Amino acid sequence: WERYVTTRVPLHTGSYAPLARGMYALQCRRWFRSFDRKKFLVMKLEDMSSSSSSGDDGGGGATGGGGKGEQWAVDRTMEHLGLPRFTVPDVEVKNKREYRDPLEGRGELREWLERFFAPHNEIFGRMLVEELGYQEEDWIDVWSY
């Protein structure tokens, strides 16, 4: 990662550039090797949200938006940290805005990005399963297009 960043990514931009930020395995491997792996909790954004405003979904079932929900994410985080359960009092969206897909109408670019990130996503999924003990069904082929 260090070699890649210093030779391939222009650091004068103030960030590691969008492509490099999406290479999760390259970024996380250093952290996983430097700290106790049990200290890490990795969740997919899609699992942390739902279109349901009911909150608790019983601890793992899908809610209206296809994700596991806000309460599931808080429960998982509190358990990971060894803290008591906290019930989210209000899961209504507060900062909603219209989202326009920046790749809409740009099929060739979307396909290129999907091909580019596919091996990186696969490596990250395997890393979570093999090195952190996450469930294979949760992380293998999770970003298949």
Secondary structure, 3 states (H helix, E strand, C coil): CHHHHHHHCCHHHCCCHHHHHCCHHHHHHHHHHHCCHHHCCCCCHHHHCCCCCCCCCCCCCCCCCCCCCHHHHHHHHHHHHCCCCCCCCCCCCCCCCCCCCCCCCCHHHHHHHHHHHHHHHHHHHHHHHHHHCCCHHHHCCCCCC
